[in-house]
Amino acid sequence: MLTLEFCIAGVMLISLIIYVLTGGADFGGGIWDLFATGPRAKTQRSLITQAIAPIWEANHVWLIVIVVLLFVAFPVAFAAISTALHIPLTLMLIGIVLRGSAFVFRTYDVQSDTTHRRWSRVFAIASAITPVMLGITLGAVASGTIHVDIESGQVDTDFISAWLAPFPFAIGLFTLTLCALLAAVYLTLETDDTALQEDFRRRALIAAVSVGAMAGLSFILSAEGAPTIQRGLGNAPWSIPFHILTGAVALWAIWTIWNRQFRLARILVPIQVTLIVFGWGLAQYPYLVTPDLTFSNTAAPDTVLRPILIVLSIGIVLLVPAFWYLYAVFKGTPRKTEAAAAQVDASEKD
């Protein structure tokens, strides 16, 4: 039977998946902005800017949905997470603000090389810090080190040890590699310049290998760092078929990137990331904060949850078409970078 809290938890998980696939890819673009190298470094950064600019603010809607639902539908869990993990959460929010500010100032500030480099550095570093802090938060929530008295809501924490540990940091780096992989694959189809496509193809292959390495490391560290997650991923009836499916999709995605089948890779990589996040949610269920807080014992009364689902239903009807139209307008066809456009203009004049 589907309970109200289960339905809302499902919406939160779906929102997290969408946020990683969209906002996470924006962070990944900032990561590759940091590592833009070679004779095409400037055009690489130009392509990243063109790809992110129309949509990056809208993508944060999904993070807002998660935070609001957690606050309203599961207030005890919200209080526990925001208390025990306020340091990584604050760093994550600072990263989001600095990244957005730097992105805007880089575009509209004085267009000198010094100014551009300064804002680019802030944008890139903030883009790297934010997904790491997001992953650390998720890892700490699953680690079982945050203890809460259900009756009083008192959180037993020193504010540090729950997240300053190997497993949360492994999940943070895992999240970073996922964002980098998504961005690199997306960027191969944001341009018709074959040289730029090759640049991001190489980065996608590096990121894909890094994702596999961090997935393995995270699973090994979960033996002590998050035993509930390891039991879910290793012993549940669904775990072996799920691992086989995820691994097969990941290998197929790498094969498509290697063979320059970028359109197919752009389908397979988001499926791979979706399976990873969905598998994490399945492994952690029914815990919202392991080991004391479940979705059922922290849920608000049905008189609160029922109107939330009604509002969510209305919101989906409005939000999904709006996002579809946004992406249809700005992501319909690959756009030329400034350098490529200049070459075309020069050839037309000749």
C-alpha positions as CSV (number, residue, x, y, z in Angstrom):
1,M,0.0,0.0,0.0
2,L,1.3,3.4,-0.9
3,T,1.3,5.7,2.1
4,L,1.4,9.5,1.8
5,E,4.9,9.7,3.2
6,F,6.1,7.1,0.7
7,C,4.7,9.1,-2.2
8,I,6.4,12.3,-1.0
9,A,9.6,10.4,-0.5
10,G,9.3,9.2,-4.1
11,V,8.9,12.8,-5.3
12,M,12.0,13.8,-3.3
13,L,14.0,11.0,-4.9
14,I,12.9,11.8,-8.4
15,S,13.7,15.5,-7.7
16,L,17.2,14.5,-6.6
17,I,17.7,12.5,-9.7
18,I,16.5,15.4,-11.9
19,Y,18.7,17.8,-10.0
20,V,21.8,15.7,-10.5
21,L,21.1,15.2,-14.2
22,T,20.5,19.0,-14.7
23,G,22.1,21.1,-12.0
24,G,24.8,18.4,-11.5
25,A,25.8,18.7,-15.1
26,D,26.0,22.5,-14.7
27,F,28.5,21.9,-11.8
28,G,30.3,19.5,-14.0
29,G,30.7,22.3,-16.6
30,G,32.4,24.4,-14.0
31,I,34.7,21.5,-13.2
32,W,35.8,21.3,-16.8
33,D,36.1,25.1,-16.9
34,L,38.7,24.7,-14.2
35,F,40.6,22.1,-16.2
36,A,40.3,23.8,-19.6
37,T,43.7,23.4,-21.2
38,G,45.5,23.5,-24.5
39,P,45.2,25.8,-27.5
40,R,41.4,25.5,-27.3
41,A,41.0,26.4,-23.6
42,K,39.3,29.7,-24.3
43,T,36.8,28.1,-26.8
44,Q,36.2,25.2,-24.3
45,R,35.2,27.8,-21.6
46,S,33.1,29.7,-24.2
47,L,31.2,26.5,-25.0
48,I,30.6,25.8,-21.3
49,T,29.2,29.3,-20.8
50,Q,26.9,29.0,-23.9
51,A,25.7,25.6,-22.7
52,I,25.0,26.7,-19.1
53,A,23.8,30.3,-19.4
54,P,20.1,29.7,-20.5
55,I,19.2,27.1,-17.9
56,W,21.4,27.1,-14.8
57,E,19.1,29.1,-12.6
58,A,16.0,27.1,-13.5
59,N,17.7,23.8,-12.6
60,H,17.9,24.8,-8.9
61,V,14.1,24.4,-8.8
62,W,14.6,20.7,-8.0
63,L,16.9,21.3,-5.1
64,I,14.3,23.8,-3.7
65,V,11.6,21.1,-4.1
66,I,13.7,18.7,-2.0
67,V,14.4,21.2,0.7
68,V,10.9,22.4,1.0
69,L,9.4,18.9,1.1
70,L,11.9,17.8,3.7
71,F,11.1,20.9,5.9
72,V,7.3,20.5,5.6
73,A,6.8,16.8,5.3
74,F,9.6,15.5,7.5
75,P,10.4,18.3,10.0
76,V,12.3,16.1,12.6
77,A,14.6,14.8,9.9
78,F,15.1,18.3,8.5
79,A,16.1,19.6,12.0
80,A,18.5,16.6,12.5
81,I,20.2,17.0,9.2
82,S,20.5,20.8,9.3
83,T,21.9,20.6,12.9
84,A,24.4,17.7,12.5
85,L,25.5,18.7,9.0
86,H,25.2,22.4,9.1
87,I,28.9,22.8,8.1
88,P,28.9,20.9,4.8
89,L,25.4,22.3,4.1
90,T,26.6,25.9,4.6
91,L,29.7,25.3,2.4
92,M,27.4,23.8,-0.2
93,L,25.1,26.9,-0.1
94,I,28.1,29.2,-0.2
95,G,29.4,27.3,-3.2
96,I,26.0,27.7,-5.0
97,V,25.9,31.5,-4.3
98,L,29.6,32.1,-5.3
99,R,29.2,30.0,-8.4
100,G,26.2,31.9,-9.6
101,S,27.6,35.3,-8.7
102,A,30.9,34.5,-10.4
103,F,29.2,33.3,-13.5
104,V,27.2,36.5,-13.8
105,F,30.1,38.8,-13.0
106,R,32.4,37.0,-15.5
107,T,29.9,37.9,-18.2
108,Y,29.1,41.5,-17.3
109,D,32.2,42.8,-15.4
110,V,34.9,44.6,-17.2
111,Q,36.1,42.3,-20.0
112,S,39.8,42.2,-19.2
113,D,41.9,39.0,-19.1
114,T,42.7,39.6,-15.4
115,T,39.0,40.1,-14.4
116,H,37.9,37.1,-16.5
117,R,40.5,34.8,-14.9
118,R,39.5,35.9,-11.4
119,W,35.8,35.2,-11.9
120,S,36.5,32.0,-13.8
121,R,38.6,30.7,-10.9
122,V,35.8,31.5,-8.4
123,F,33.2,29.9,-10.7
124,A,35.2,26.8,-11.3
125,I,36.3,26.2,-7.6
126,A,32.7,26.8,-6.3
127,S,31.4,24.4,-9.0
128,A,33.7,21.7,-7.7
129,I,33.1,22.3,-4.0
130,T,29.3,22.2,-4.2
131,P,28.8,18.7,-5.5
132,V,31.4,17.4,-3.1
133,M,29.5,18.9,-0.2
134,L,26.2,17.5,-1.5
135,G,27.7,14.0,-1.7
136,I,29.3,14.4,1.7
137,T,25.8,15.3,3.1
138,L,24.2,12.3,1.5
139,G,27.0,10.0,2.7
140,A,26.7,11.3,6.2
141,V,22.9,10.8,6.2
142,A,23.4,7.2,5.2
143,S,26.4,6.5,7.5
144,G,24.4,5.8,10.7
145,T,26.5,8.3,12.8
146,I,23.7,10.8,13.3
147,H,21.7,9.8,16.3
148,V,18.4,11.4,17.2
149,D,16.0,11.0,20.2
150,I,12.6,10.5,18.5
151,E,10.7,11.7,21.5
152,S,12.5,15.0,22.1
153,G,14.1,15.5,18.7
154,Q,17.4,16.1,20.4
155,V,20.4,15.4,18.0
156,D,23.5,13.8,19.5
157,T,26.3,15.3,17.5
158,D,29.6,17.0,17.8
159,F,28.9,18.7,14.3
160,I,32.1,17.2,12.8
161,S,32.5,13.4,13.1
162,A,29.3,12.6,11.2
163,W,30.6,14.0,7.9
164,L,34.4,14.3,8.4
165,A,35.0,10.6,7.7
166,P,36.2,8.5,4.7
167,F,32.8,7.2,3.5
168,P,31.1,10.6,3.2
169,F,34.1,12.1,1.5
170,A,34.2,9.1,-0.9
171,I,30.5,9.8,-1.8
172,G,31.4,13.5,-2.2
173,L,34.1,12.6,-4.8
174,F,31.8,10.1,-6.4
175,T,29.2,12.8,-6.8
176,L,31.9,15.1,-8.3
177,T,32.9,12.5,-10.9
178,L,29.2,11.9,-11.8
179,C,28.7,15.6,-12.5
180,A,31.9,15.7,-14.5
181,L,30.8,12.7,-16.6
182,L,27.4,14.2,-17.3
183,A,28.8,17.6,-18.3
184,A,31.4,16.1,-20.6
185,V,28.9,13.9,-22.4
186,Y,26.4,16.7,-22.7
187,L,29.0,19.1,-24.1
188,T,29.9,16.8,-26.9
189,L,26.5,17.7,-28.4
190,E,26.5,21.4,-27.6
191,T,28.8,22.1,-30.5
192,D,29.4,21.0,-34.1
193,D,33.1,21.7,-33.8
194,T,34.8,18.2,-34.1
195,A,37.9,19.4,-32.2
196,L,35.9,20.5,-29.2
197,Q,33.9,17.3,-29.4
198,E,37.2,15.4,-29.1
199,D,38.3,17.4,-26.2
200,F,35.2,16.6,-24.2
201,R,35.1,13.0,-25.4
202,R,38.5,12.5,-23.8
203,R,37.2,14.1,-20.6
204,A,34.1,12.0,-20.7
205,L,36.3,8.8,-20.9
206,I,38.4,10.0,-17.9
207,A,35.3,10.8,-15.9
208,A,33.7,7.5,-16.7
209,V,36.7,5.6,-15.4
210,S,36.8,7.8,-12.3
211,V,33.1,7.1,-11.7
212,G,33.8,3.3,-11.7
213,A,36.8,3.7,-9.4
214,M,34.9,5.9,-6.9
215,A,31.9,3.5,-7.0
216,G,34.1,0.6,-6.0
217,L,35.9,2.6,-3.3
218,S,32.6,3.9,-1.9
219,F,31.2,0.3,-1.7
220,I,34.4,-0.9,0.1
221,L,34.3,1.9,2.6
222,S,30.6,1.4,3.2
223,A,31.4,-1.9,5.1
224,E,32.4,0.3,8.1
225,G,31.2,3.7,7.0
226,A,27.6,2.8,6.1
227,P,26.7,-0.8,6.8
228,T,23.0,-0.3,6.1
229,I,23.8,0.8,2.6
230,Q,26.1,-2.1,2.0
231,R,23.5,-4.6,3.3
232,G,21.0,-3.0,0.9
233,L,23.3,-3.0,-2.1
234,G,24.8,-6.4,-1.3
235,N,22.2,-8.6,0.2
236,A,18.8,-7.4,-1.0
237,P,17.0,-9.7,-3.5
238,W,17.0,-6.9,-6.1
239,S,20.7,-6.0,-5.6
240,I,22.5,-8.4,-7.9
241,P,20.2,-7.9,-11.0
242,F,20.4,-4.1,-10.3
243,H,24.2,-4.2,-10.2
244,I,24.3,-6.1,-13.4
245,L,21.9,-3.7,-15.1
246,T,23.8,-0.6,-13.9
247,G,27.2,-2.1,-14.9
248,A,25.9,-3.1,-18.3
249,V,24.6,0.4,-18.9
250,A,27.8,2.0,-17.7
251,L,30.0,-0.3,-20.0
252,W,27.6,0.4,-23.0
253,A,27.9,4.2,-22.3
254,I,31.7,4.0,-22.3
255,W,31.6,2.0,-25.5
256,T,29.4,4.7,-27.2
257,I,31.8,7.5,-26.0
258,W,34.8,5.6,-27.3
259,N,33.1,5.1,-30.7
260,R,31.9,8.7,-30.8
261,Q,28.2,7.8,-30.7
262,F,27.5,10.9,-28.7
263,R,23.7,11.0,-29.1
264,L,23.4,7.5,-27.7
265,A,25.9,8.3,-24.9
266,R,23.8,11.3,-24.0
267,I,20.9,8.8,-23.4
268,L,22.9,6.1,-21.6
269,V,24.9,8.2,-19.2
270,P,21.8,9.9,-17.7
271,I,20.3,6.4,-17.4
272,Q,23.4,5.2,-15.6
273,V,23.3,8.1,-13.2
274,T,19.6,7.6,-12.6
275,L,20.2,4.0,-11.7
276,I,23.0,4.9,-9.3
277,V,20.9,7.5,-7.4
278,F,17.8,5.3,-7.5
279,G,19.8,2.3,-6.1
280,W,21.1,4.5,-3.3
281,G,17.5,5.4,-2.4
282,L,16.4,1.7,-2.5
283,A,19.3,0.7,-0.3
284,Q,18.6,3.4,2.3
285,Y,14.8,2.9,2.5
286,P,13.0,3.0,4.9
287,Y,15.6,5.3,6.6
288,L,15.6,9.0,6.0
289,V,18.5,9.4,8.4
290,T,20.1,6.1,9.4
291,P,19.6,4.6,12.0
292,D,17.0,6.4,14.0
293,L,14.8,8.3,11.6
294,T,12.5,6.6,9.0
295,F,10.1,8.1,6.7
296,S,7.2,6.9,8.8
297,N,8.4,8.0,12.2
298,T,9.4,11.5,11.1
299,A,6.5,12.2,8.7
300,A,4.1,15.1,9.4
301,P,0.4,14.3,10.1
302,D,-1.8,13.2,7.1
303,T,-3.6,16.6,7.4
304,V,-0.3,18.1,6.2
305,L,0.9,15.5,3.8
306,R,-2.4,15.3,1.8
307,P,-2.4,19.0,0.8
308,I,1.3,18.7,-0.1
309,L,0.5,16.0,-2.6
310,I,-2.3,18.0,-4.1
311,V,0.0,21.1,-4.5
312,L,2.7,18.8,-6.0
313,S,0.2,17.4,-8.5
314,I,-0.8,20.9,-9.6
315,G,2.9,22.0,-9.7
316,I,3.9,19.1,-11.9
317,V,1.2,20.1,-14.4
318,L,2.7,23.6,-14.6
319,L,6.4,22.8,-14.2
320,V,6.9,19.9,-16.6
321,P,5.6,21.8,-19.7
322,A,7.6,24.9,-18.7
323,F,10.8,22.9,-18.5
324,W,10.1,21.1,-21.7
325,Y,9.6,24.4,-23.5
326,L,12.8,25.9,-21.9
327,Y,14.9,23.0,-23.1
328,A,13.2,22.9,-26.5
329,V,14.1,26.6,-27.1
330,F,17.7,26.6,-25.8
331,K,18.8,23.0,-26.4
332,G,17.3,22.2,-29.7
333,T,20.4,22.4,-31.9
334,P,24.2,22.6,-31.3
335,R,25.4,26.1,-31.2
336,K,28.7,27.4,-32.6
337,T,31.3,28.7,-30.2
338,E,32.5,32.2,-30.7
339,A,35.7,31.0,-32.5
340,A,33.8,28.7,-34.8
341,A,31.3,31.4,-35.6
342,A,34.1,33.8,-36.4
343,Q,35.6,31.3,-38.8
344,V,32.3,30.9,-40.5
345,D,31.8,34.6,-40.8
346,A,35.3,35.1,-42.3
347,S,34.7,32.3,-44.8
348,E,31.4,33.9,-45.9
349,K,33.1,37.3,-46.4
350,D,35.7,35.7,-48.6
